[in-house]
Each structure stands twice: as C-alpha cells, then as structure tokens.
Amino acid sequence: MRILICDDNHLVVEEINQYLEEYFSQKDNITPELVSFSDGDSLLADKGQKDMAFLDIEMPGLNGILVSHELKKAHPDIFIFIITSYDQYLDDAMDAHAFRYLTKPLDKDRLFAGMNRAMHIYCDLISPVILRVGKATMKISESDIIYIEVQGKTTLVHTISDTYPTNKTIRLWMDTLNACSFFQTSKSYIVNMKHVASFDHQLISFSSCQDHAYLSKRKYYAFKRTYLFYLGHRY
C-alpha cells in the first residue's frame, strides 16, 4: 500500500504522517509507504502506486478538488481524504467522490474512524478469490473480476487477464463476493461495478473488455440505484 499526502503546509504533512504511523502501529501493521508533496502538480506527476491520498484543497497550482478528479480518473479505487479549513468545499468534495472530508485542525479520532472504514474496504478489494479450475487451484483478486456468467452447467469468471470455467453456482458466487461491488443483473450474470462503463435497459458495457452482460428488465432500476450509489458513496 502507498499513501500520498499533499499539503503546502509542512506542519500539516508532518501531523498526518505522525497520525498514520500511530494508526498502523496500533493495528500492529507495518506502516505503508508515505509519500509527501507540497502541490498537486507534483503529486499527479508521480509515477508510483496510488492507493490513498490526503489532499489539501487550497494549494499552489491545481487545488485539491481538481487533483481528486484527476486521481479518480486514473485510479478509480483510490481512497481520497479531503482536508481543509473551509466547510464550503463539502459539495465539491462529494462531487469528486472523496472518501472523507476532514477539517483543520485535524480530529485524530475522526481520522482513525475514516481509516478503519477505508482499510476494511481496501482489504476486501485486494482479498484473494480462490478458483478451482480442473485440478488446479489459483488465487485472483476480486477487483480483477469483470463479470461472471452462466453457460450451460459451467460458470465462467471473466477477469482482466483471462476467463476461467468453474463449477460454482451463481448463487454461491454472490455469497462469496463483496456485496458492495458486485450485482447480480439477471439469473445468469454478476457484474463488478468497478468495470461498468455504461448500461441501458438491456445490456451493460465494460471499460475493461468489449463484452456485454445482460440486464433484466425487472432489475434495471435496482441496478441503476445501486450503481449510482456505488459511484457517489462507495468512498
């Protein structure tokens, strides 16, 4: 895991670093890599992994809201904590799909509560799924699954790298997968909302492949509500 901290006030950067080190120490976990920036342009130019970011809003160059939008475009799963002294940016932070909105001076308890929730979701995202394909057993990440479909007596798991046939039923897959990210769109399909690019009353298109999944008419409105909630409130 790699956490980015961006604020033009070095005292705030030091405070966030200290809080995060304390948080992971209390959890008996190794502190992830913490990388600091004083402006948004430098952060966006960084080529490293981006799992979580703490962004000040008012900074030289790009403000934290614009940086947040750019980060979410390139890294949809990133957890963004917006930090500011001003409440008037709350709506903008929500539009940018910020995970949490923290005001200065920082409340450590609120920060730790937000980290608890973020780490819970993060662990779900990276948790391995065990696949038994023939005589082989393998692990894949939930986030790599694009969709699952039933073909005859076989259930196919389509991932960003390959397709795997399994004997697990669609119901068992729904019981296995993270309910916050996966939706059963018909009797034969489960989709990962992370990879949904668009949908209409019949078909769902994906950003990670050229395939489509069937969306039953009776599930259209439930899927639409769930997907919009996923986009706006997942983080």
Secondary structure by P-SEA (a helix, b strand, c coil): cbbbbbcccaaaaaaaaaaaaaaaaaacccccbbbbbccaaaaaaccccccbbbbbcccccccaaaaaaaaaaacccbbbbbbcccccaaaaaaaacccccccccccaaaaaaaaaaaaaaaaaaabbbbbbccccccccccccccbbbbcccbbbbbcccbbbbbcccaaaaaacccccccccccccccccccccccccccbbbbccccbbbbbcccaaaaaaaaaaaaacccc
